[in-house]
Amino acid sequence: MMEDKEWKEWVHWVAEEYGLDLSKERVTEKQRRILEAAIHIFAEKGFEGASTSSIAKEAGVAEATIFKHYKTKKGLLLYLVIPALSRVVVPYILKPVVKILEKEQSLSEIIPELYADRLQLVENNWRKIQIILVESLYQPEIREAVQNHVATKIFGEVVERVEEWQKEGRIRNDLPAHVVARSIISMGFGFIVTKNILPGKAVQQGQSEELSWTAEALLHGIAGSLEQKNN
């Protein structure tokens, strides 16, 4: 549907499709309450489970006020998602990732720093990220925006850096760069997810130590010491 659209084209299309005025940098007090209530309810109940009446009640406004500003419930959802993607996800994920990956430190130092930085980002923006991730499974507009304007860019940056590490001889070059990049991202994502889902179980020590262990498992595998012991 929008696979070839650039970010600005996508935003323009959404604004036209759902009658959103995205030109306003500031929102009124009523809009702020509506958006905060929507974040809470969408994160708690999901798009399908949320109702504009419950959002209006929590925001302390008339339901008609929501339709006045956002036309539809989906318009309200997309009004939340667009700023989150453009102002939070794209710049705050891509720029720090590139900066950390370009450091001349050892990979055993770079990888934990990268994971710690991303973990902080997720924890600071958890509700918005939760909405984006969950609703991207069901809303094609959000899914395509995440795939084309976030995930593709992040993965491309990591692959590019992996290829440079391989040329420099810092990591093995007998594996495809995309496999190494996928492993780096998967380990970090796995740590973030299990830390929040299984606190005290999946993460039992201090974060710094846990991240160092995670980097060790990524860089040197989980069977290294066993193989050495058996030889």
C-alpha positions in Angstrom: 0.0 0.0 0.0 2.7 2.6 1.0 5.9 0.5 0.7 7.6 3.1 -1.5 6.5 6.2 0.3 9.0 8.4 2.0 8.4 9.4 5.6 7.0 12.9 4.7 4.7 11.4 2.1 3.4 8.9 4.6 2.7 11.6 7.2 0.9 13.7 4.6 -1.2 10.7 3.5 -2.2 9.9 7.0 -3.1 13.5 7.7 -5.3 13.7 4.6 -6.9 10.2 5.2 -7.9 10.9 8.8 -8.3 14.7 8.7 -5.5 15.4 11.1 -4.0 18.8 11.6 -0.3 18.0 12.1 0.9 21.5 11.6 0.3 22.6 15.2 3.4 22.2 17.4 1.5 22.9 20.6 -1.7 21.4 21.8 -4.4 22.8 24.0 -4.9 21.7 27.6 -7.9 19.6 26.5 -5.9 17.9 23.7 -3.1 17.2 26.1 -5.5 15.5 28.5 -7.0 13.5 25.6 -3.6 12.4 24.4 -2.4 11.3 27.8 -5.7 9.4 28.4 -5.4 7.8 25.0 -1.8 6.6 25.7 -2.9 5.1 29.0 -6.0 3.3 27.6 -4.5 2.2 24.3 -1.5 0.7 26.2 -3.8 -1.0 28.7 -6.6 -2.2 26.5 -5.3 -2.0 22.9 -6.9 -0.2 20.1 -9.9 -2.6 19.7 -10.6 -2.7 23.4 -10.4 1.1 23.9 -13.4 3.3 23.4 -13.6 7.0 22.7 -16.1 7.3 25.6 -13.6 5.8 28.1 -10.8 8.1 26.7 -13.1 11.1 27.0 -14.1 10.1 30.6 -10.5 9.7 31.7 -9.5 13.0 30.0 -12.5 14.8 31.6 -13.9 16.0 28.2 -16.9 15.4 26.1 -16.7 12.6 23.6 -17.5 15.1 20.9 -14.3 16.9 21.7 -12.3 13.9 20.6 -14.1 13.7 17.3 -13.7 17.5 16.8 -9.9 17.2 17.0 -9.2 13.7 15.7 -12.2 12.7 13.6 -12.0 9.0 14.5 -10.5 6.7 17.1 -8.0 5.6 14.5 -7.1 9.2 13.8 -6.4 9.7 17.5 -4.2 6.6 17.5 -2.2 7.7 14.5 -1.9 11.2 15.9 -0.1 9.6 18.9 2.0 7.3 16.7 3.3 9.8 14.2 5.1 12.1 16.7 6.3 9.0 18.6 7.9 7.7 15.4 9.3 10.9 14.1 10.4 12.6 17.3 11.3 9.6 19.5 11.9 6.4 17.5 13.8 7.6 14.4 16.2 10.2 15.9 16.6 8.7 19.3 17.2 5.2 18.1 19.3 5.8 15.0 21.6 8.6 16.1 22.8 7.1 19.4 23.2 3.7 17.8 25.4 5.1 15.1 27.5 7.1 17.6 28.1 4.0 19.8 28.8 1.6 17.0 31.5 4.0 15.6 33.5 4.0 18.8 37.0 2.5 18.8 36.5 0.6 22.0 36.5 -3.2 22.2 33.3 -4.9 21.2 33.0 -6.2 24.8 32.6 -2.6 25.8 30.6 -1.3 22.9 27.8 -4.0 23.0 26.9 -3.5 26.7 26.9 0.2 26.2 24.6 -0.1 23.2 22.2 -2.4 25.1 22.2 -0.1 28.2 21.4 2.9 26.0 18.5 1.2 24.2 17.1 -0.2 27.5 17.0 3.3 28.9 15.2 4.6 25.8 12.6 1.8 26.0 12.0 2.3 29.8 11.6 6.1 29.3 9.1 5.7 26.5 7.5 2.3 27.3 3.8 3.1 26.9 4.3 4.7 23.5 6.6 1.9 22.3 4.1 -0.7 23.6 1.3 0.9 21.6 3.4 1.1 18.4 4.6 -2.5 18.7 1.2 -4.0 19.6 -0.8 -2.0 17.1 1.7 -2.6 14.3 0.5 -6.2 14.3 -3.1 -5.1 13.5 -2.9 -1.7 11.8 -1.3 -1.8 8.3 -0.5 2.0 8.3 1.6 1.6 11.5 3.1 -1.7 10.5 4.4 -0.3 7.2 5.7 2.9 8.9 7.6 0.8 11.5 9.0 -1.5 8.8 9.9 1.0 6.2 11.0 4.0 8.3 12.3 2.5 11.5 13.3 -1.1 11.4 14.9 -1.0 7.9 17.0 2.0 8.8 18.2 0.5 12.1 19.0 -2.8 10.6 20.8 -1.2 7.7 23.0 0.8 10.1 23.9 -2.3 12.1 24.7 -4.3 9.0 26.9 -1.5 7.7 28.9 -1.4 10.9 29.2 -5.2 11.1 30.7 -5.2 7.5 33.3 -2.7 8.6 34.2 -4.8 11.7 34.6 -7.8 9.5 36.9 -5.9 7.1 38.9 -4.6 10.1 39.2 -8.2 11.4 37.5 -7.4 14.7 34.9 -10.2 14.2 34.7 -13.4 12.1 33.9 -12.9 8.5 32.7 -16.4 7.6 29.1 -15.4 8.7 26.9 -13.1 6.5 26.8 -9.6 8.0 23.0 -9.7 8.2 23.2 -12.8 10.4 25.6 -11.1 12.8 23.5 -7.9 12.8 20.3 -10.0 13.5 22.1 -11.7 16.4 23.2 -8.4 17.9 19.7 -6.9 17.7 18.0 -10.1 18.9 20.2 -10.5 22.0 19.5 -6.9 23.0 15.8 -7.1 22.3 15.7 -10.4 24.2 17.3 -8.8 27.3 14.9 -5.9 27.3 11.8 -8.1 26.9 12.8 -10.7 29.6 14.0 -8.0 32.0 10.4 -6.6 32.0 8.5 -9.9 31.7 10.6 -12.0 34.1 12.2 -9.5 36.6 14.3 -11.4 39.2 14.4 -14.5 37.1 15.9 -13.6 33.7 17.9 -10.7 35.3 19.3 -11.6 38.7 22.3 -9.4 39.2 23.1 -5.8 38.5 22.3 -4.4 35.1 26.0 -3.7 34.2 27.0 -7.2 35.1 24.1 -8.8 33.3 24.8 -6.8 30.1 28.5 -7.8 30.2 27.4 -11.4 30.4 25.0 -10.9 27.5 27.8 -9.4 25.4 30.0 -12.3 26.3 27.4 -14.8 25.2 26.9 -12.9 22.0 30.6 -12.5 21.1 31.9 -15.9 22.3 28.9 -18.2 22.3 27.5 -20.4 25.0 29.5 -23.6 24.4 33.0 -22.1 24.3 34.1 -23.1 27.8 32.4 -26.5 27.5 34.3 -27.2 24.3 37.6 -26.3 25.9 36.8 -28.5 28.9 36.1 -31.5 26.7 39.3 -31.1 24.6 
